[in-house]
Amino acid sequence: MIIQNKLLIFFIPLILGVISSFSLPPYNYFYFNFIIFSLFFIFYLSNYKKSKIISFCIGWVFGFGYFISSLYWLIHSLTFEEIFKPLIPFAIILIPLFLGSFYGLATLTCSLFKLSKKISSILIFSIIFGSVEYIRGSVLGGFPWNLIIFSLTEFLPMIQILSLLGTYSLNLIYISFLLIPSVVFLKYKKKDKFFIILSAFVLMISNYLYGFSIIKKDNFIENRNLNFSIKIIAPKTEINKYFQNFNSYELIEELIYLSSPNKFEKTVFIFPEGTFPSVYLDDLTQYSHLFSNNYFDEHIIILGVNRFKNNKTFNSLVVIDKDTNILNIYDKNKLVPFGEFVPFESFFNKFGLKKITQGYGSFSEGKERKIIEVNGINFLPLICYEIIYSGKLKQTKSDFDIILNISEDGWFGNSIGPYQHFSHLIFRSIEEGKNSIRSANNGISAFINYKGEIINKFKSTERGVIEFKSFKLIEKTFFSSQGNKIFFYFLLIYISLIFFLKNRENS
């Protein structure tokens, strides 16, 4: 597959990257990657020796195709205000170029090891790509969006092992398996090829059977029956209202009506981020009579709202009673660059640029992610973007019962973005072995169990209420106790295997 035409050297990986993106939610054509990654690997082996620049560009262009096809929806957030619309052509190109550079870094690094058509090269290629994916999820705040492993989101038996390994370790292993078809073209004895392919097949089947058994059996240690209801509200308030004059009273009345408060039923109501556009926490007292006239003493309301404190603005999750008295507050720890804060803000403000969300100044980061206790249930609060970080959910040793995620996905528009965002919560549920609640405005709202099974959900185009009164608890998962240290253990295993194979290949 040696290519002489320089245009084809860039065009082929571009097309492969675009096709690979269709393995991600909501399409989930995961089997594409068994062909795409093997072709990409063989193509790389055939052409990377031409120069370091070519080596870098092969990965860079592949990543560009992958991300421009899977992240095009990001530009929708730039359509709400005129100031951002001129940036759309730059954003749609520059963001994929930046993210693609991580894959360029991977292929450039691979070139240092003089890869060949030998089995050890598969492991070297896998370990470098897996490590770069980890780096992408960690540096500069991290953006672990659309890791290759997310192509298995809908195939729950294959990802139950997340509870042991975590996302990054499984992503590393998955990349290795995607390269197995290339073994047919590698320089190895037929019997060894057969052994490798058979071993890979046995491991995949074993993983599937393990996951299938987990899903089929109930391994819970406690069935928590509640003496109250939990209602997840999916209001679908149009995000355009952030930028328009509207009647706040009518909106709040509408949302209260949607929640269907019952005087005789003890209830926790969970509203999403962006519930009340342009209404800050201090403003809620203006509407306290609406809450007190419709909710009752046995009712608690959890909602997303912005708040001011000490000349700082926070994106917060707030727990209130029927009289809007504040019972608890969590301030978002992980903010979205340019969405919620502007890096080098003083510089960019000179050019009239600001964060994309409502208001001019940047939000401030919360100091800690604390457990929020409501009616004897411990919730781990995560606001929107915070669900994407594997192994970094907790900042406290205290255990929790339920992951509570509130979100505003209206910035994604009617695109594939909400599906990609939602997939992270499935992964977090399995990793942590916890049930998850998601209340999303203009996004997917759902109740997910510890196996990643969706018990109930509303699509981003639907509004309604999800109600439940019980959930199951399991023992703390291995990954939850060890975190991303497991990924580094696997790096050591891979390095050991590489040395073993190198010695065997040279003998």
VOVOSE-578664 format. One record per residue (C-alpha): residue number from 0; x, y, z. Coordinates in pm, whole numbers, plus 50000, padded with zeros to 5 digits. Layout:
! VOVOSE-578664
   n  east north    up
 NUM     X     Y     Z
...
! end
This chain:
! VOVOSE-578664
   n  east north    up
   0 50000 50000 50000
   1 50292 50231 49928
   2 50150 50557 49789
   3 50355 50778 49561
   4 50096 51050 49503
   5 50131 51298 49791
   6 49763 51397 49772
   7 49658 51035 49822
   8 49889 51006 50122
   9 49669 51266 50293
  10 49337 51182 50131
  11 49329 50816 50232
  12 49375 50867 50609
  13 49125 51157 50593
  14 48858 50927 50450
  15 48946 50651 50696
  16 48905 50897 50985
  17 48565 51016 50859
  18 48439 50657 50822
  19 48569 50566 51168
  20 48362 50848 51324
  21 48044 50659 51233
  22 48137 50397 51491
  23 48050 50652 51761
  24 47705 50730 51908
  25 47440 50758 51783
  26 47541 50535 51489
  27 47752 50280 51680
  28 47879 50096 51370
  29 48166 49960 51580
  30 48254 49687 51329
  31 48373 49959 51087
  32 48680 50004 51302
  33 48804 49646 51263
  34 48855 49728 50895
  35 48942 50097 50926
  36 49210 50067 51195
  37 49378 49772 51027
  38 49384 49961 50695
  39 49514 50271 50872
  40 49787 50067 51043
  41 49897 49897 50720
  42 49886 50229 50534
  43 50101 50387 50804
  44 50358 50105 50798
  45 50389 50145 50422
  46 50440 50522 50416
  47 50573 50659 50746
  48 50942 50612 50655
  49 50924 50877 50383
  50 50978 51157 50636
  51 50894 51268 50989
  52 50652 51523 50844
  53 50468 51251 50649
  54 50460 51035 50959
  55 50301 51315 51162
  56 50059 51416 50889
  57 49920 51064 50841
  58 49792 51063 51200
  59 49701 51432 51195
  60 49484 51403 50884
  61 49321 51083 51015
  62 49235 51265 51340
  63 49111 51568 51149
  64 48870 51351 50949
  65 48759 51169 51264
  66 48689 51486 51463
  67 48547 51710 51191
  68 48290 51440 51120
  69 48205 51368 51485
  70 48230 51719 51635
  71 48082 51943 51365
  72 47792 52015 51600
  73 48017 52230 51823
  74 47967 52524 51588
  75 47594 52529 51675
  76 47689 52704 52001
  77 47823 52992 51791
  78 47491 53062 51620
  79 47307 53231 51908
  80 47485 53567 51904
  81 47606 53770 51607
  82 47948 53827 51766
  83 48033 53456 51730
  84 47896 53379 51383
  85 48208 53500 51197
  86 48407 53246 51400
  87 48212 52946 51264
  88 48442 52876 50962
  89 48748 52894 51187
  90 48599 52678 51463
  91 48485 52400 51232
  92 48841 52371 51098
  93 49066 52469 51389
  94 48911 52248 51659
  95 48946 51924 51455
  96 49296 52032 51349
  97 49397 52080 51712
  98 49246 51750 51829
  99 49382 51570 51525
 100 49732 51685 51623
 101 49719 51436 51913
 102 49690 51153 51661
 103 49970 51318 51464
 104 50180 51310 51779
 105 50098 50939 51811
 106 50209 50849 51458
 107 50518 51068 51488
 108 50613 50891 51811
 109 50553 50554 51645
 110 50805 50647 51376
 111 51079 50659 51641
 112 51038 50286 51699
 113 51086 50180 51337
 114 50768 49973 51321
 115 50749 49679 51086
 116 50514 49402 50986
 117 50566 49218 51312
 118 50331 49148 51600
 119 50530 49361 51845
 120 50456 49663 51624
 121 50083 49620 51690
 122 50144 49652 52064
 123 50375 49951 52019
 124 50119 50123 51798
 125 49842 50045 52050
 126 50032 50162 52357
 127 50128 50491 52192
 128 49775 50562 52068
 129 49623 50459 52402
 130 49868 50684 52589
 131 49798 50980 52360
 132 49424 50933 52419
 133 49495 50948 52793
 134 49700 51266 52742
 135 49419 51418 52534
 136 49185 51357 52826
 137 49421 51515 53078
 138 49629 51810 52948
 139 49497 52167 52926
 140 49193 52068 53130
 141 49141 51756 52919
 142 48893 51672 52644
 143 48835 51292 52652
 144 48543 51319 52411
 145 48488 51045 52150
 146 48755 50802 52258
 147 48750 50502 52025
 148 48602 50281 52298
 149 48278 50483 52293
 150 48186 50296 51976
 151 48080 50012 52211
 152 47833 50227 52407
 153 47528 50025 52302
 154 47698 49686 52344
 155 47675 49659 52720
 156 47810 49303 52758
 157 48139 49417 52601
 158 48190 49709 52841
 159 48090 49557 53177
 160 48462 49505 53236
 161 48482 49884 53281
 162 48405 49816 53647
 163 48746 49646 53670
 164 48960 49828 53413
 165 48812 50174 53353
 166 48774 50360 53025
 167 49139 50430 52937
 168 49258 50073 52999
 169 48973 49926 52796
 170 49036 50183 52524
 171 49398 50066 52503
 172 49297 49700 52478
 173 49024 49780 52226
 174 49271 49955 51995
 175 49486 49640 52004
 176 49190 49423 51904
 177 49097 49659 51621
 178 49442 49593 51471
 179 49413 49213 51483
 180 49275 49180 51125
 181 49601 49335 51002
 182 49780 49021 51128
 183 49682 48852 50803
 184 49922 49086 50621
 185 50201 49082 50878
 186 50533 48901 50845
 187 50465 48595 51057
 188 50427 48220 51028
 189 50081 48090 50939
 190 50050 47888 51257
 191 50144 48195 51464
 192 49889 48406 51278
 193 49626 48144 51347
 194 49722 48135 51715
 195 49705 48515 51750
 196 49368 48546 51576
 197 49227 48252 51772
 198 49355 48394 52103
 199 49202 48734 52026
 200 48872 48569 51937
 201 48872 48365 52260
 202 48943 48677 52468
 203 48660 48871 52298
 204 48414 48588 52352
 205 48526 48552 52714
 206 48474 48924 52773
 207 48131 48904 52611
 208 48029 48606 52825
 209 48157 48781 53138
 210 47957 49093 53055
 211 47650 48891 52960
 212 47659 48709 53294
 213 47687 49040 53483
 214 47384 49180 53302
 215 47173 48867 53349
 216 47235 48819 53720
 217 47149 49053 54004
 218 47467 49100 54207
 219 47329 49378 54426
 220 47389 49380 54800
 221 47097 49605 54886
 222 46765 49693 54728
 223 46702 50048 54851
 224 46326 50106 54872
 225 46258 50473 54931
 226 45982 50630 55137
 227 45970 50909 54881
 228 45969 50957 54504
 229 46248 51099 54290
 230 46123 51289 53986
 231 46361 51371 53700
 232 46226 51668 53506
 233 46297 51702 53133
 234 46149 52048 53053
 235 46296 52122 52709
 236 46305 52498 52764
 237 46427 52657 52442
 238 46781 52783 52487
 239 46699 53089 52274
 240 46526 53225 52582
 241 46870 53300 52726
 242 46896 53571 52465
 243 46536 53693 52456
 244 46297 53879 52679
 245 46047 53636 52821
 246 45801 53606 53106
 247 45983 53432 53393
 248 45664 53386 53590
 249 45496 53198 53309
 250 45801 52980 53254
 251 45834 52886 53623
 252 45461 52815 53643
 253 45492 52593 53335
 254 45784 52400 53484
 255 45608 52356 53818
 256 45303 52225 53637
 257 45521 51979 53444
 258 45667 51844 53770
 259 45313 51756 53895
 260 45361 51812 54269
 261 45142 51589 54488
 262 45058 51725 54833
 263 45038 51378 54980
 264 45360 51237 54835
 265 45709 51302 54970
 266 45916 51391 54664
 267 46257 51512 54545
 268 46224 51710 54220
 269 46533 51734 53999
 270 46545 52011 53738
 271 46831 52047 53488
 272 47102 52303 53433
 273 46960 52610 53262
 274 46616 52557 53413
 275 46535 52924 53449
 276 46712 53137 53186
 277 46836 53475 53318
 278 46719 53390 53671
 279 47003 53387 53926
 280 46992 53229 54270
 281 46931 53559 54446
 282 46637 53620 54212
 283 46451 53308 54324
 284 46305 53489 54622
 285 46101 53695 54375
 286 45923 53377 54277
 287 45909 53214 54620
 288 45529 53238 54632
 289 45507 53027 54314
 290 45707 52754 54486
 291 45534 52779 54824
 292 45187 52779 54664
 293 45257 52464 54460
 294 45506 52260 54660
 295 45466 52132 55014
 296 45669 52065 55329
 297 45759 51713 55214
 298 45901 51842 54887
 299 46266 51920 54803
 300 46376 52082 54477
 301 46718 52039 54312
 302 46796 52268 54020
 303 47074 52424 53818
 304 47110 52799 53857
 305 47382 53064 53834
 306 47479 53254 54146
 307 47693 53550 54254
 308 47927 53540 54553
 309 48217 53770 54641
 310 48210 53929 54295
 311 48235 53586 54133
 312 47980 53396 53923
 313 47928 53023 53968
 314 47739 52760 53771
 315 47570 52583 54060
 316 47350 52294 54162
 317 47123 52412 54442
 318 46897 52225 54684
 319 46599 52427 54812
 320 46276 52369 55002
 321 45930 52488 54906
 322 46003 52835 55043
 323 46323 52862 54833
 324 46539 52832 55145
 325 46882 52704 55044
 326 46964 52361 55190
 327 47283 52286 54996
 328 47497 52419 54712
 329 47752 52265 54477
 330 47957 52485 54242
 331 48077 52337 53915
 332 48447 52242 53932
 333 48524 52169 53565
 334 48435 52457 53336
 335 48412 52445 52957
 336 48684 52653 52786
 337 48525 52940 52588
 338 48185 52800 52682
 339 48195 52903 53049
 340 48527 53080 53081
 341 48770 53250 52845
 342 49140 53158 52883
 343 49351 53476 52890
 344 49026 53665 52937
 345 49175 54014 52965
 346 49346 53969 52627
 347 49043 53834 52439
 348 48810 54093 52591
 349 49007 54360 52404
 350 48866 54208 52085
 351 48513 54190 52220
 352 48520 53815 52272
 353 48348 53654 52567
 354 48225 53316 52679
 355 47954 53159 52465
 356 47702 53114 52746
 357 47492 53402 52872
 358 47667 53697 53031
 359 48001 53857 52967
 360 48241 53761 53242
 361 48374 53410 53295
 362 48239 53173 53556
 363 48459 53081 53851
 364 48551 52723 53942
 365 48412 52561 54253
 366 48668 52444 54509
 367 48551 52088 54574
 368 48306 51821 54463
 369 48121 51734 54779
 370 47859 51471 54844
 371 47507 51612 54876
 372 47277 51429 55118
 373 46901 51449 55058
 374 46652 51240 55256
 375 46925 50994 55355
 376 47049 50946 54995
 377 47403 51056 54905
 378 47425 51216 54561
 379 47748 51286 54374
 380 47674 51610 54185
 381 47809 51654 53831
 382 47709 51950 53616
 383 47701 51889 53239
 384 48058 51856 53111
 385 48187 51701 53437
 386 48064 51352 53348
 387 48328 51309 53075
 388 48624 51254 53310
 389 48691 50887 53382
 390 48851 50823 53720
 391 48816 51185 53829
 392 48461 51202 53960
 393 48533 51208 54329
 394 48739 51450 54528
 395 48635 51300 54859
 396 48672 50961 55029
 397 48303 50965 55121
 398 48095 50709 54934
 399 47781 50797 54747
 400 47465 50620 54629
 401 47371 50792 54303
 402 47548 50997 54038
 403 47343 51313 53982
 404 47405 51485 53650
 405 47221 51799 53542
 406 47286 51941 53198
 407 47190 52189 52930
 408 47250 52034 52586
 409 47067 52300 52389
 410 47408 52437 52284
 411 47447 52121 52071
 412 47128 52180 51873
 413 46936 51891 51719
 414 47255 51699 51641
 415 47453 51391 51739
 416 47614 51588 52024
 417 47357 51501 52296
 418 47398 51129 52219
 419 47775 51151 52251
 420 47742 51345 52577
 421 47496 51094 52719
 422 47724 50797 52641
 423 47973 50919 52903
 424 47720 50869 53180
 425 47672 50505 53079
 426 48047 50455 53113
 427 48061 50636 53450
 428 47773 50423 53584
 429 47951 50096 53503
 430 48293 50219 53619
 431 48165 50335 53955
 432 47897 50065 53995
 433 47638 50334 54068
 434 47294 50428 53946
 435 47283 50756 53760
 436 47022 51028 53728
 437 47035 51272 53441
 438 46810 51573 53407
 439 46892 51750 53082
 440 46727 52051 52926
 441 46721 51992 52548
 442 46923 51676 52601
 443 46869 51314 52700
 444 46722 51272 53049
 445 46740 50926 53201
 446 46765 50689 53495
 447 47054 50443 53444
 448 47141 50147 53667
 449 47487 50031 53776
 450 47514 49802 53470
 451 47470 50095 53232
 452 47118 49979 53144
 453 46876 50260 53068
 454 46573 50204 53291
 455 46386 50503 53150
 456 46471 50803 52936
 457 46343 51096 52734
 458 46508 51192 52407
 459 46637 51545 52353
 460 46320 51625 52157
 461 46086 51503 52433
 462 45968 51657 52758
 463 45826 51480 53058
 464 45899 51332 53402
 465 46082 51014 53501
 466 45983 50887 53845
 467 46128 50607 54058
 468 46110 50494 54422
 469 46381 50228 54448
 470 46728 50138 54325
 471 46991 49872 54381
 472 47334 49906 54535
 473 47642 49692 54473
 474 47981 49669 54635
 475 48241 49927 54541
 476 48398 49840 54206
 477 48766 49768 54164
 478 48805 50063 53931
 479 48629 50296 54173
 480 48883 50206 54442
 481 49192 50216 54216
 482 49105 50478 53954
 483 49334 50544 53657
 484 49630 50376 53825
 485 49500 50065 53646
 486 49582 50226 53311
 487 49947 50261 53411
 488 49953 49898 53526
 489 49842 49802 53176
 490 50112 50017 53023
 491 50367 49813 53218
 492 50204 49488 53102
 493 50216 49604 52740
 494 50581 49712 52769
 495 50669 49369 52912
 496 50490 49193 52626
 497 50668 49411 52372
 498 51011 49315 52512
 499 50910 48948 52516
 500 50792 48957 52154
 501 51097 49156 52042
 502 51328 48891 52187
 503 51124 48614 52027
 504 51115 48787 51688
 505 51491 48842 51692
 506 51575 48485 51791
! end
